[in-house]
Amino acid sequence: MGAGVALAIVDHVKTAVLGSATDPAQALVATGSVTVRAAHASAAETSTDADGSGGSVGVGASVGINLLWDDVRAVAARSVSAG
């Protein structure tokens, strides 16, 4: 009898912040456009294998599970004037 188990638990948190934690009230004035962008790319692969051997009866089982969470944010943590 053979058994195989593969489990991947992945939590990605990516944040792009325009601002300052020390002075969030400070304004940003831009003469052009302002873009705050966050991006994330990921891939996950899980593999499992099980062998079964025996004289006349063999049993094998395998299970693969991926649990993925992606949290991507872009925030302006201040007043922004653009134009």
Buried (B, 14 or more C-beta within 10 A) or exposed (E): EBBBEBEEEEEEEBEBBBBEEEEEEEEBEEEEEEEBEEEEEEEEEEEBEBEEEEEEEEEEEBEBEEEEEEEBEBEEEBEBEEE
